[in-house]
Amino acid sequence: MINSEYLRTTYQKNNRNDFTMDFVRYNAPFLRLYKCFHSRRLAVLLLKMECIQYYNQNRKFLTGSDHSYQEVFDNLFNTIEDILINDLCVINVSIINEYAEVSGFNVFNAESIPFFGDNYIAVNSGVFYYAHVFARSLQPIFMDNSCGNIDNMNCIQRLFYNWANRWPRANFQKAAFGYLTGDRHNAHMNCYLIPEDDSLLKGIELFVAGHEYAHLLSKEERLRSQFFDTFFSHDIVELINSDEEIKADGFAVILLSREQLRHSDEEWLLYSPLFLFDVLRNLDIIVEKQYSTKTSHPCNSDRYSYLKQMVDCLSPNNCYDLFHNKLEKFALQDAKNIRKKVKKHNLKMAKLFDIFESYHNDSFYSLLKD
């Protein structure tokens, strides 16, 4: 169904979100042609293409034919409640009425929502998507520490080790560029082999879910400050009590520590939140990001700092310091190149969006047939 009212509503609703970014990116040649010739026919063609593509995308989402993380969610929250009941002896924890993926990749966000008496947890697609990309791209740089001497590896491990040490730099550049520009297609890495120990990704997912779960526990007054006294030092408990977001992070770290006790072979679980915010902290440095004082969450650098204190309390052997130093050096060695590519991409997209917006007006809408 292509008509002017439907398209006008679609444009207003989707201005500069995932859909319009994809549309502008993939139809750049047509947009440049329109800028050169200002053809009415081309403008109408572009409007029709936009309408059809949005309609098809929306139908995919409604029918559930697109990829969904719902199965991942089910497993994560089953794990959380199992840990709370059986390991931490917290009863009556089943407070979630629904948890679901919220479509969208440009926003790295998750939230817990008490809505008309029901508790919901919604996680934006980009959270797990980019966590997946970073874990797949960067875990290979730690392989020499987890696998040990290359002479002791089997043929598959040796193949993966040699490949991983050849390509991680290119993989990270691609992942960083995709994240910083909101282009998930360019965030795909060339790493198709999955490490035998995939707990880095599992830990990030469990951390995100546990963080949002903690917000709902706090709103239900089931997560009191005394809960943290057993696990953390007095200074950290005071920090936790000063901020709701820090409290949620502390709860999620405790969940990871209990899960790692259950699965001692999954060595990356407790390191995963440090890994995530170390990567994001370095990307902030690369693009010289400035944080607003109105932001509800601590900046990525601060989150990394206090999460490290929490992890050191639970695992006091400083075993993750080596990875931090290695990741920082690795991430920043191509900072200038990544920053240049991101700046060039943003300028190009800004020009394309100006063209895109120029033909969205009533004179061209009126040429569409109902």
Disulfide bonds with the S-S distance in Angstrom:
none
